[in-house]
């Protein structure tokens, strides 16, 4: 479903006040001065079909069931409250089913990461979430892609394992670690100067914003800092249980250098860099560096 | 039936003809030949195939009915706005 969202929104980009902040991202600025980054749940529900429509102050989402019958629709509104807060609210769409009760509007800080439970599995009661972030046009926002499985919060004190970790910044390999580190809190020192700690238990400064994708042959922890999306791909499961998990993450030091970008394979480098120049983004390298620097990982208490 | 359509000669011949009496052995032979030629084939192709197909279809329908409630999705009663940045948990 997530794959359809960028396409649908790209098709309606002329309606958007500020367009896409990054190619392929669902980041919008609206006429009321608010910005929204929205990501629909990328779940295993092929029987559902969805459509999206941009509004002057938000997004309309419509879901149909396998028989193409209207199942759910709602409008997501983001309205500035003064110069330092934004109000998130949900309203029904005429002629479409809605929740039995609308969620109470919430005032949020710019850059806040929010989950909203939209659907649930009728048999198991497991809920699936949409992910969104609100802000102003200059607020750095970048959501990690939602995993295919319904998310669960990791058990406090669970051991994490980062084995042969490959760190990616905005999809570009940036550092690697050939060892295996385990612990309830693992800190990573990145070549860009940033330091982040992944944790299975809360604490001062920790935010429940990292996600671990499970699944055979693929395990990765993802989190974002501003407009940088980090991915830590590992050879072995990070969490010793199948499924997708929410982890705690804390930023211990800010990056001192911007992330590198790489020209996609098959794309002429000069044309790609010309597009990036129009978007005000730094130039991309033609070939990623073959010798990756060391990603330092250690357990902290 | 009008006059032109009647075949008087054939009517006369049919009225004069008696069918031969069937001996018990001939009747048994015809019946066994019929069973050998038709009944097994009818049972194999025209009877068991639809019965098997109906049974398979019924099994699939039962399986779908049992599986679907567990995989189907429905809207939540009231969504929660969960601010992860504030440490709120799903």
HADDOCK unambig.tbl for C-alpha pairs under 7 A between the chains (distance, minus, plus):
assign (segid A and resid 72 and name CA) (segid B and resid 75 and name CA) 6.76 0.50 0.50
assign (segid A and resid 99 and name CA) (segid B and resid 75 and name CA) 6.40 0.50 0.50
assign (segid A and resid 99 and name CA) (segid B and resid 76 and name CA) 6.45 0.50 0.50
assign (segid A and resid 99 and name CA) (segid B and resid 77 and name CA) 5.42 0.50 0.50
assign (segid A and resid 99 and name CA) (segid B and resid 78 and name CA) 5.85 0.50 0.50
assign (segid A and resid 100 and name CA) (segid B and resid 77 and name CA) 5.02 0.50 0.50
assign (segid A and resid 100 and name CA) (segid B and resid 78 and name CA) 6.16 0.50 0.50
assign (segid A and resid 101 and name CA) (segid B and resid 77 and name CA) 6.28 0.50 0.50
assign (segid A and resid 101 and name CA) (segid B and resid 78 and name CA) 4.93 0.50 0.50
assign (segid A and resid 102 and name CA) (segid B and resid 78 and name CA) 5.83 0.50 0.50
assign (segid A and resid 102 and name CA) (segid B and resid 79 and name CA) 6.95 0.50 0.50
assign (segid A and resid 103 and name CA) (segid B and resid 78 and name CA) 5.92 0.50 0.50
assign (segid A and resid 103 and name CA) (segid B and resid 79 and name CA) 5.49 0.50 0.50
assign (segid A and resid 103 and name CA) (segid B and resid 80 and name CA) 6.06 0.50 0.50
assign (segid A and resid 112 and name CA) (segid B and resid 83 and name CA) 6.85 0.50 0.50
assign (segid A and resid 112 and name CA) (segid B and resid 85 and name CA) 5.51 0.50 0.50
assign (segid A and resid 113 and name CA) (segid B and resid 83 and name CA) 6.04 0.50 0.50
assign (segid A and resid 113 and name CA) (segid B and resid 84 and name CA) 5.66 0.50 0.50
assign (segid A and resid 113 and name CA) (segid B and resid 85 and name CA) 5.57 0.50 0.50
assign (segid A and resid 114 and name CA) (segid B and resid 81 and name CA) 6.62 0.50 0.50
assign (segid A and resid 114 and name CA) (segid B and resid 82 and name CA) 5.42 0.50 0.50
assign (segid A and resid 114 and name CA) (segid B and resid 83 and name CA) 4.50 0.50 0.50
assign (segid A and resid 114 and name CA) (segid B and resid 84 and name CA) 5.63 0.50 0.50
assign (segid A and resid 115 and name CA) (segid B and resid 81 and name CA) 6.17 0.50 0.50
assign (segid A and resid 115 and name CA) (segid B and resid 82 and name CA) 5.06 0.50 0.50
assign (segid A and resid 115 and name CA) (segid B and resid 83 and name CA) 6.55 0.50 0.50
assign (segid A and resid 116 and name CA) (segid B and resid 79 and name CA) 6.18 0.50 0.50
assign (segid A and resid 116 and name CA) (segid B and resid 80 and name CA) 5.63 0.50 0.50
assign (segid A and resid 116 and name CA) (segid B and resid 81 and name CA) 5.02 0.50 0.50
assign (segid A and resid 116 and name CA) (segid B and resid 82 and name CA) 6.10 0.50 0.50
assign (segid A and resid 117 and name CA) (segid B and resid 79 and name CA) 5.23 0.50 0.50
assign (segid A and resid 117 and name CA) (segid B and resid 80 and name CA) 6.08 0.50 0.50
assign (segid A and resid 118 and name CA) (segid B and resid 75 and name CA) 5.92 0.50 0.50
assign (segid A and resid 118 and name CA) (segid B and resid 76 and name CA) 5.83 0.50 0.50
assign (segid A and resid 118 and name CA) (segid B and resid 79 and name CA) 6.04 0.50 0.50
assign (segid A and resid 119 and name CA) (segid B and resid 73 and name CA) 6.08 0.50 0.50
assign (segid A and resid 119 and name CA) (segid B and resid 74 and name CA) 5.40 0.50 0.50
assign (segid A and resid 119 and name CA) (segid B and resid 75 and name CA) 4.39 0.50 0.50
assign (segid A and resid 119 and name CA) (segid B and resid 76 and name CA) 5.23 0.50 0.50
assign (segid A and resid 120 and name CA) (segid B and resid 73 and name CA) 5.38 0.50 0.50
assign (segid A and resid 120 and name CA) (segid B and resid 74 and name CA) 5.54 0.50 0.50
assign (segid A and resid 120 and name CA) (segid B and resid 75 and name CA) 6.23 0.50 0.50
assign (segid A and resid 120 and name CA) (segid B and resid 76 and name CA) 5.91 0.50 0.50
assign (segid A and resid 121 and name CA) (segid B and resid 70 and name CA) 6.48 0.50 0.50
assign (segid A and resid 121 and name CA) (segid B and resid 71 and name CA) 6.04 0.50 0.50
assign (segid A and resid 121 and name CA) (segid B and resid 72 and name CA) 5.74 0.50 0.50
assign (segid A and resid 121 and name CA) (segid B and resid 73 and name CA) 4.51 0.50 0.50
assign (segid A and resid 121 and name CA) (segid B and resid 74 and name CA) 6.48 0.50 0.50
assign (segid A and resid 122 and name CA) (segid B and resid 69 and name CA) 5.79 0.50 0.50
assign (segid A and resid 122 and name CA) (segid B and resid 70 and name CA) 5.76 0.50 0.50
assign (segid A and resid 122 and name CA) (segid B and resid 71 and name CA) 6.88 0.50 0.50
assign (segid A and resid 122 and name CA) (segid B and resid 72 and name CA) 5.72 0.50 0.50
assign (segid A and resid 122 and name CA) (segid B and resid 73 and name CA) 5.52 0.50 0.50
assign (segid A and resid 122 and name CA) (segid B and resid 74 and name CA) 6.22 0.50 0.50
assign (segid A and resid 123 and name CA) (segid B and resid 69 and name CA) 5.11 0.50 0.50
assign (segid A and resid 123 and name CA) (segid B and resid 70 and name CA) 3.60 0.50 0.50
assign (segid A and resid 123 and name CA) (segid B and resid 71 and name CA) 6.54 0.50 0.50
assign (segid A and resid 124 and name CA) (segid B and resid 70 and name CA) 6.00 0.50 0.50
assign (segid A and resid 207 and name CA) (segid B and resid 84 and name CA) 6.55 0.50 0.50
assign (segid A and resid 207 and name CA) (segid B and resid 85 and name CA) 5.43 0.50 0.50
assign (segid A and resid 207 and name CA) (segid B and resid 86 and name CA) 6.99 0.50 0.50
assign (segid A and resid 207 and name CA) (segid B and resid 87 and name CA) 5.71 0.50 0.50
assign (segid A and resid 208 and name CA) (segid B and resid 84 and name CA) 5.36 0.50 0.50
assign (segid A and resid 208 and name CA) (segid B and resid 85 and name CA) 6.58 0.50 0.50
assign (segid A and resid 208 and name CA) (segid B and resid 87 and name CA) 5.79 0.50 0.50
assign (segid A and resid 209 and name CA) (segid B and resid 84 and name CA) 6.16 0.50 0.50
assign (segid A and resid 209 and name CA) (segid B and resid 85 and name CA) 6.99 0.50 0.50
